Amino acid sequence: DFQKDVGSAVGDDGQPVLDDERLREILNELPDIYMLHSKILTELESRIRHWEDSQRIADIFLSRKAEFLVFTTYIGHYDRSMGLLEDSCRASPAFAAIVQKFEEQKPAGERVSFKHQLLQVIVRVAQYRLLLTDYLNNLSPDSKEYEDTQAAVAMMSDIADQVNDSLKHGENLLRLINIAYSVRSPRDLLHPGRVWL
């Protein structure tokens, strides 16, 4: 939605508020991550609708192992993307207004800055791991799906570890996020390069 809003917006001078290349740099691998989640959702919904025909879901994740590596790249580029986002907001008030409008679309108690929304993308890996772990705990060890589900949980754990390793300042960043969330300050505590001391 954000990409669509920015792509269709023009500034006072009739020019786009942000050129396509800069928008791609800010979002970096986000469109690929979105497509991955969309494919998984579509397949999960289809499997649930036809559960009696094929009682399997682990293969949906196992078949996409290589695609999940996009999360590592995404995190590796996060700081740079946020720097470009801040620079673009300063350079283009029209773009800054779109970012603000996008943040305000959620109810007041659920509002999260755009930077936080972009960081929350990686939480999905942990959610997939929890989903698969819960699924595994409800399977019988003699189920045909049991071994595949164990492999899928292991795969998601490895990917989550890789994502955590690629967070150059992972613990610092997570601490800052927790502090920003608990303080709920009007000032944004997350800035590229900022660390907890």
C-alpha positions, -999 to 999 in steps of 0.1 A, spaced: 0 0 0 28 24 9 46 17 -24 14 23 -43 7 56 -24 42 69 -30 42 58 -67 10 77 -74 17 109 -55 31 140 -71 45 171 -54 36 207 -59 59 209 -89 40 181 -106 69 157 -102 68 124 -83 74 129 -46 101 103 -47 119 87 -77 114 49 -81 150 41 -75 151 58 -41 118 41 -31 133 7 -41 164 14 -20 142 24 10 120 -7 7 150 -29 -4 138 -66 -2 104 -58 12 85 -65 -20 101 -100 -22 93 -106 14 57 -96 8 55 -120 -22 69 -148 -1 43 -142 27 15 -139 1 24 -173 -15 26 -190 19 -8 -175 30 -24 -186 -3 -11 -222 0 -20 -224 37 -55 -213 30 -58 -238 2 -45 -266 24 -69 -258 51 -99 -257 27 -88 -291 13 -76 -306 46 -93 -339 41 -74 -344 8 -39 -336 20 -32 -331 57 2 -314 53 16 -279 57 54 -284 65 63 -288 28 50 -253 21 79 -240 43 105 -266 33 101 -259 -4 109 -222 2 141 -225 22 161 -204 -3 135 -177 -5 136 -172 33 172 -160 30 158 -127 18 153 -118 55 191 -118 62 196 -94 33 167 -72 44 182 -68 79 217 -62 65 203 -32 45 179 -19 72 202 9 86 209 22 51 173 21 42 163 40 73 190 66 66 175 70 31 140 72 45 150 101 69 169 119 41 140 116 18 115 129 44 137 159 50 142 166 12 105 161 3 78 174 26 52 157 3 69 123 9 71 130 46 33 136 46 27 103 29 49 85 56 29 103 83 -4 95 67 6 59 65 15 58 102 -18 74 112 -39 48 94 -39 26 125 -60 34 156 -43 58 180 -33 30 205 -18 9 178 1 35 159 37 25 151 63 45 133 70 35 97 106 25 107 92 2 133 67 -13 108 96 -20 85 115 -37 113 85 -57 125 87 -76 91 113 -99 106 90 -109 134 72 -131 109 101 -156 109 96 -161 146 58 -164 141 63 -191 115 86 -210 139 60 -208 167 32 -219 143 52 -249 132 63 -257 167 27 -257 179 17 -278 149 45 -303 157 34 -305 193 -1 -315 181 11 -342 157 15 -378 166 51 -390 163 39 -417 139 23 -391 116 35 -389 80 39 -351 86 60 -354 118 95 -356 103 88 -329 77 75 -306 105 106 -313 126 127 -303 95 106 -272 90 109 -261 126 147 -266 124 149 -247 91 129 -218 106 151 -218 137 182 -217 115 168 -188 95 158 -169 126 194 -174 139 208 -161 106 185 -131 108 197 -125 144 233 -128 134 229 -104 105 216 -78 130 250 -61 135 237 -45 166 208 -69 173 206 -67 210 211 -29 210 184 -25 184 160 -48 203 166 -29 235 159 4 218 127 -10 203 116 -22 238 125 12 253 107 31 226 77 9 230 76 13 268 82 50 268 58 58 239 75 91 235 66 115 207 103 115 198 115 86 178 142 68 196 153 47 167 178 62 144 204 46 121 236 41 140 220 48 175 230 22 201 222 15 237 251 21 261 
